[in-house]
Amino acid sequence: TRAWSASLTWIVTGEEKSPESRITPDSEWGGVELELRMSGAAVGDEMEDVGVTTAGEARGLRSLTFGANWWVTKTIRISANVVREDYDDDIVFGGGRTEDSLTGFLGRFQIDF
């Protein structure tokens, strides 16, 4: 299996942020952070050698996520993400439906103590 990942963030409102930490908003309107994440993975044919079958599943994918975080306060964050996944092979769903890509929307409200 081979996989990779890359991410980039930009704090639009200019606050400081260390990796894996929170933003402390400088204004009463909060802080805004934009995110872009890209990743990919591929599974080799060796999976079948150990008895794992991948019928109806893709062996490789690429994912692109765009997100925005609104830090209302240091402990309250509202997030929205759009995720696009593209598969090397069709994914088989119930009823015979197949797809070679999916798009999803994620939202989160977080209170951190």
Buried (B, 14 or more C-beta within 10 A) or exposed (E): EEEEEEEEEEBEBEBEBEEEEBBEBEEEEBBBBEBEBEBBBBBEEEEEEEEEEEEEEBBBBBBBBEBBBBBBBBEBBBBEBEBEBBBEBBBBEEEEEEEEEEEEEEEEEEEEE
